[in-house]
Amino acid sequence: METANWIGFVAGALTTIAFLPQLQRTWTTKSADDMSLAMLLTFTTGVFLWLVYGLYLMAWPIVVTNAITFILTLTILVLKLKYQKPR
């Protein structure tokens, strides 16, 4: 594997891992009040577009890491909507 691909996988893995604490906190507290809905929608859309871009280029570091990140951020987004307090 080329050095650039390794760098891509490591960078993507670190970016993906960064969402695990937020997912765990949202799951255990059943609250995502401290997360902005606009930020989650924007970020999840951006990650999805990175995934599509990676598929278009057949760039597997981009595809794999963004597929995982998309699942994590989409899960946080769903939990935010599920646990959102009625106004």
N, C-alpha and C positions, 0 to 999 in steps of 0.2 A: 504494500500500500504506500502511496506517495505521502511525503511529509505534509503536503497541503491537506490531504484527506484526514490525516491524523489530527492536525490542528483543528480542522472543521469538526471532527467528532468530539474532541475534548472541549472546544468552545461551546458546542451545542449541548453536550452533557452537563456542563456547569450551568448554563442558562436554564436547562430543563430542571435540574436538581433544585434550583433556586425557588421553584414553585411548590415543592413538597412541604415545607414548613407551613405555608399559607393554607394549603389544602388540608393538612392535618389539623390546623387550628380551626378552620371553618367547619370541618367535620365534627370535631369534639365539642366545640362551643355552640354549634348550631346557629352561628351568627357570622355574617360577613358585612356587618354594618360599617366597619372601618375600610371597606373596599369600595371604590368608586365604580358604579355601574358603567359610566361612560368609558372609564379606563379599561375595564374588563372587556367591554364590547369592542373597543378599538384595538386592544392588544390581541384578542382572540381572532379578529378579522385579519390583522396583520400576520399573525402566525399561520393562519390558513393560506394566505397569499404566498408566504414563504414556502409553504409545503407545495403548492401548485407550481411555483417557480422552480423548486428543486426537482419536481417530477419532469417538468419541461426540459431541464438541463440534464436530467438523469444524474444529478449530483447527490449521491446517497447520504453523505453526512448531513446535507440540508434536509433531505426527505425524512430520514429516520428521526433526527432530533426534533424537527418541527412537527412530525406526526405525534410524537409522545407529548411535546409541549402543548399541542392543540388539544389533545385529550385531557390533559391536566387543567388547562385554562378553561376549557368548556365545562369541565366538572365543577370548577370553582364558580363559574358563571351560573350554572344550573342551581348549585347550592345557594348562591346569593339570592336568586329569584325565589327559591323554595322557602328560605328562612327569612325573607324580607318581611318586616313588620308592616301591617296595613296602616295607611295614613289616614 
